[in-house]
Amino acid sequence: MRETRSTSSKRKAAGTFLLLMLMFLCSPLALAQDPGGIGLPSFSIGVENADSPDDFVVTLQILMMLTVLSLAPSILVMMTCFTRIIVVFHFVKQALATHSQPPPQVLVGLALFLTLFVMTPVLDQANSEGLQPYLREEITQQEAVDNIIKPFREFMLKHTREEDLALFVKLQKGDAPTSIEDVSMLAIIPAFTISELRMGFQVGFVIFIPFLIIDMIIASILMSLGMMLLPPQLISLPVKVLLFILVDGWHLIVSSLMESIAGG
């Protein structure tokens, strides 16, 4: 019974966390849909001047929102497909051996937009079923939390290996869950992350093989010609870049990533 209450409290805390984050993500959309209501509100945080307990609650909500915003990078990395995409891009850059090209900012920006593209259905479902009804006061806070958690849980469980999930369920102390609905988000999130890391390394290894073969061929040719003092990378770099352009490498990589994520 105590374990059930602990799991319920963990779910509620994680759901409140997601609710606040989703409110932050969806607020620009709401302003864009209602241009006449755009304004610049001002507020001040003060506990000593609170006239009622409600004022104190609002202050705590603002502080919680600021805390959520500071943890937004962790949410992005741990609960979306951003990890898989950025790992694959890193392997591509290392395989090409172009070092500073493309710049890290470009790869991170592209990974962010691809992540937003993939996660848009999840965010839309959480917004339409959880956030908007809650803002219209049609459902309670607990129902909004459950509706927001549901699409994120489904997405993460779809891309999480059973072995990884079983590992963290086993590491948790207490009774084992009887069904997938009883699994805590504290076990799903790290299991999802290491599953994404595994998939990213698998895709990166497959991408790395052709470029490694090119390096070996160029090195063998130079050695057979007696050009042992000429660095093989000096010749293989333009060859790899040319091959990458001819096969339309970025299109193939992005399309393969999107298909792998969509297919689970």
Contacts in CASP RR format, 6 or more apart in sequence:
PFRMAT RR
TARGET T0000
AUTHOR 0000-0000-0000
METHOD contacts of the structure
MODEL  1
MRETRSTSSKRKAAGTFLLLMLMFLCSPLALAQDPGGIGLPSFSIGVENA
DSPDDFVVTLQILMMLTVLSLAPSILVMMTCFTRIIVVFHFVKQALATHS
QPPPQVLVGLALFLTLFVMTPVLDQANSEGLQPYLREEITQQEAVDNIIK
PFREFMLKHTREEDLALFVKLQKGDAPTSIEDVSMLAIIPAFTISELRMG
FQVGFVIFIPFLIIDMIIASILMSLGMMLLPPQLISLPVKVLLFILVDGW
HLIVSSLMESIAGG
3 174 0 8 1.000
3 175 0 8 1.000
7 182 0 8 1.000
7 184 0 8 1.000
10 184 0 8 1.000
10 185 0 8 1.000
10 186 0 8 1.000
11 145 0 8 1.000
11 146 0 8 1.000
11 149 0 8 1.000
11 184 0 8 1.000
11 185 0 8 1.000
12 142 0 8 1.000
12 145 0 8 1.000
14 149 0 8 1.000
14 185 0 8 1.000
14 186 0 8 1.000
15 145 0 8 1.000
15 146 0 8 1.000
15 148 0 8 1.000
15 149 0 8 1.000
15 185 0 8 1.000
16 141 0 8 1.000
16 145 0 8 1.000
17 68 0 8 1.000
17 71 0 8 1.000
18 126 0 8 1.000
18 145 0 8 1.000
18 148 0 8 1.000
18 149 0 8 1.000
18 152 0 8 1.000
19 130 0 8 1.000
19 131 0 8 1.000
19 134 0 8 1.000
19 141 0 8 1.000
19 144 0 8 1.000
19 145 0 8 1.000
19 148 0 8 1.000
20 64 0 8 1.000
20 65 0 8 1.000
20 68 0 8 1.000
21 68 0 8 1.000
21 72 0 8 1.000
21 75 0 8 1.000
22 123 0 8 1.000
22 126 0 8 1.000
22 127 0 8 1.000
22 131 0 8 1.000
22 148 0 8 1.000
23 65 0 8 1.000
23 131 0 8 1.000
24 65 0 8 1.000
24 68 0 8 1.000
24 69 0 8 1.000
24 72 0 8 1.000
25 123 0 8 1.000
26 123 0 8 1.000
26 127 0 8 1.000
26 131 0 8 1.000
31 37 0 8 1.000
31 38 0 8 1.000
43 62 0 8 1.000
45 59 0 8 1.000
45 62 0 8 1.000
45 63 0 8 1.000
46 59 0 8 1.000
47 56 0 8 1.000
47 59 0 8 1.000
50 56 0 8 1.000
50 59 0 8 1.000
76 82 0 8 1.000
76 112 0 8 1.000
76 115 0 8 1.000
77 83 0 8 1.000
77 193 0 8 1.000
78 189 0 8 1.000
78 190 0 8 1.000
78 192 0 8 1.000
78 193 0 8 1.000
79 152 0 8 1.000
79 156 0 8 1.000
79 189 0 8 1.000
79 192 0 8 1.000
80 115 0 8 1.000
80 118 0 8 1.000
80 119 0 8 1.000
81 114 0 8 1.000
81 115 0 8 1.000
81 118 0 8 1.000
81 119 0 8 1.000
81 159 0 8 1.000
81 196 0 8 1.000
81 261 0 8 1.000
82 111 0 8 1.000
82 112 0 8 1.000
82 115 0 8 1.000
83 193 0 8 1.000
83 196 0 8 1.000
83 197 0 8 1.000
83 200 0 8 1.000
84 196 0 8 1.000
84 197 0 8 1.000
84 199 0 8 1.000
84 200 0 8 1.000
84 203 0 8 1.000
84 257 0 8 1.000
84 260 0 8 1.000
84 261 0 8 1.000
85 111 0 8 1.000
85 114 0 8 1.000
85 115 0 8 1.000
85 257 0 8 1.000
86 107 0 8 1.000
86 108 0 8 1.000
86 111 0 8 1.000
87 196 0 8 1.000
87 197 0 8 1.000
87 200 0 8 1.000
87 201 0 8 1.000
87 204 0 8 1.000
88 200 0 8 1.000
88 203 0 8 1.000
88 204 0 8 1.000
88 207 0 8 1.000
88 253 0 8 1.000
88 257 0 8 1.000
89 107 0 8 1.000
89 110 0 8 1.000
89 111 0 8 1.000
89 253 0 8 1.000
90 107 0 8 1.000
91 200 0 8 1.000
91 201 0 8 1.000
91 203 0 8 1.000
91 204 0 8 1.000
91 205 0 8 1.000
91 207 0 8 1.000
91 208 0 8 1.000
92 204 0 8 1.000
92 207 0 8 1.000
92 253 0 8 1.000
93 99 0 8 1.000
93 102 0 8 1.000
93 107 0 8 1.000
94 208 0 8 1.000
95 204 0 8 1.000
95 207 0 8 1.000
95 208 0 8 1.000
95 211 0 8 1.000
95 212 0 8 1.000
95 240 0 8 1.000
96 211 0 8 1.000
96 237 0 8 1.000
96 240 0 8 1.000
96 241 0 8 1.000
96 244 0 8 1.000
97 211 0 8 1.000
97 233 0 8 1.000
97 236 0 8 1.000
97 237 0 8 1.000
97 240 0 8 1.000
98 237 0 8 1.000
98 241 0 8 1.000
114 254 0 8 1.000
114 257 0 8 1.000
114 258 0 8 1.000
117 258 0 8 1.000
118 258 0 8 1.000
118 261 0 8 1.000
118 262 0 8 1.000
119 155 0 8 1.000
121 151 0 8 1.000
122 151 0 8 1.000
122 152 0 8 1.000
122 155 0 8 1.000
125 150 0 8 1.000
125 151 0 8 1.000
126 147 0 8 1.000
126 148 0 8 1.000
126 150 0 8 1.000
126 151 0 8 1.000
126 152 0 8 1.000
129 147 0 8 1.000
129 148 0 8 1.000
129 150 0 8 1.000
129 151 0 8 1.000
130 139 0 8 1.000
130 143 0 8 1.000
130 144 0 8 1.000
130 147 0 8 1.000
130 148 0 8 1.000
131 144 0 8 1.000
131 148 0 8 1.000
133 139 0 8 1.000
133 143 0 8 1.000
133 144 0 8 1.000
133 147 0 8 1.000
134 140 0 8 1.000
134 141 0 8 1.000
134 143 0 8 1.000
134 144 0 8 1.000
139 147 0 8 1.000
149 185 0 8 1.000
153 185 0 8 1.000
153 188 0 8 1.000
156 188 0 8 1.000
156 189 0 8 1.000
156 192 0 8 1.000
157 165 0 8 1.000
157 180 0 8 1.000
157 188 0 8 1.000
157 192 0 8 1.000
158 264 0 8 1.000
159 192 0 8 1.000
159 195 0 8 1.000
159 196 0 8 1.000
159 199 0 8 1.000
159 261 0 8 1.000
159 264 0 8 1.000
160 188 0 8 1.000
160 191 0 8 1.000
160 192 0 8 1.000
160 195 0 8 1.000
161 191 0 8 1.000
161 195 0 8 1.000
161 198 0 8 1.000
164 191 0 8 1.000
164 192 0 8 1.000
164 194 0 8 1.000
164 195 0 8 1.000
164 198 0 8 1.000
165 183 0 8 1.000
165 187 0 8 1.000
165 188 0 8 1.000
165 191 0 8 1.000
167 191 0 8 1.000
168 186 0 8 1.000
168 187 0 8 1.000
168 188 0 8 1.000
168 190 0 8 1.000
168 191 0 8 1.000
169 176 0 8 1.000
169 177 0 8 1.000
169 183 0 8 1.000
169 187 0 8 1.000
171 187 0 8 1.000
172 184 0 8 1.000
172 186 0 8 1.000
172 187 0 8 1.000
177 183 0 8 1.000
177 184 0 8 1.000
199 260 0 8 1.000
203 256 0 8 1.000
203 257 0 8 1.000
203 260 0 8 1.000
207 253 0 8 1.000
210 243 0 8 1.000
211 240 0 8 1.000
214 236 0 8 1.000
214 239 0 8 1.000
214 240 0 8 1.000
214 243 0 8 1.000
215 232 0 8 1.000
215 233 0 8 1.000
215 236 0 8 1.000
215 240 0 8 1.000
218 232 0 8 1.000
218 235 0 8 1.000
218 236 0 8 1.000
218 239 0 8 1.000
219 232 0 8 1.000
219 236 0 8 1.000
222 228 0 8 1.000
222 230 0 8 1.000
222 232 0 8 1.000
222 235 0 8 1.000
END
